[in-house]
């Protein structure tokens, strides 16, 4: 009786270890999530939302409280909006982020 209980406990511990190890391997294979603001020709994207103007992006930043790690411009014709977005992001107190510009700009 005692032997079967100990065997059951050991088997359960081995199963828990296996599941935790599989989770660690899975999470190690995932790429690190980078929150970013992308400025395209017709929209600005942040997280899972799209915004038409920088002022709408400001509302999204205030609501999300998730600091962007990268601000990327994809169209050189929106350089003015890019500068406004940089000011908005800095105005919210987020100062540590990367900037990505196209080579043509």
N, C-alpha and C positions, 0 to 999 in steps of 0.2 A: 504494500500500500504506500509506504513512504517512498519507495523507489519510483513508483509511477508518478507520484506528485512531483518529486524532484525532476524527473524526466520531462514532465509537462511544463514546469517552470523554466527549465533550461531551453526547451524548444520555443517557448514564448519569447524568452529573452533573445534568442537567435533570430527569430522573426522580426522583432522590433529593431534589432541592430541592422538587419538586412533592409528594412524599409527606410530607416534613417540614412543608411549609406546610399541607397538608390536616389533619395531626395537630394543629398549633397552632390552626387554626380550630375544629376539633372540641372540643378541650380548653377553649377560650375560651368556647364555648357551654354547657358543662356548669356546673351550679350547684356552688358549693363544698360539699363534704361536711362536715356538721356532726354530730359524735358527740354524742348526747343521751341523757338518761335521762328516760323518760316514765312517770309514775305514773298508772295508770288505776284504775278501780273494782276490777278483779279481778286485776290483774297490774302488774308493773314491767318495762319493756322497756329494754334497753341493748344497743346495736349490733344484732345479729340474734337475741338471746336474750331469753327471758321468765323472770321470777323471781316467785315468789309472796310472798316476804318480803324485807325489806331486808337481813337477814343473808345470804341467798343472793346478793343483789346485791353484797355486799362481796366474796364469793369470786370473782364474775365480774369485778369491777374489778381485783382483785389478779392474776387470771390474764391479763387482756387488756392491761394496761399502756397503755391508750389513754384519755387524759383526756377526760372529757365537756366539751363546750363549752356545753351547755345542760341544765338540769334543769327539767322541766315537770310541773306538777300539772294533771290533767284532771278530778279529782273532789274537791270540797271536803271530803267525808267522810273522805278519807285524809290530812288535814293532819298528823296525828301521824306517819304513815309518811314524809311529805314532810320533816319536820324531822329524822327519823332518817337519811334518805337524804342530806340536806345534811351532817349530821355525818359520815357515812361517807365521802362524797366529799372533804370537807375533811381527814378523818383519813388518807386515802391521799396527802395532800400536794397535791391539786389545788385551787387557790384561784381560778383565773381561769375562771369560767363564768357564764353568764347564768341568771337565774331567771325562769320564766314561770308566772304564776298566772291562774286564771280571774277574770273581773270580779266574780263573785258572792262570792268569798272575801274 
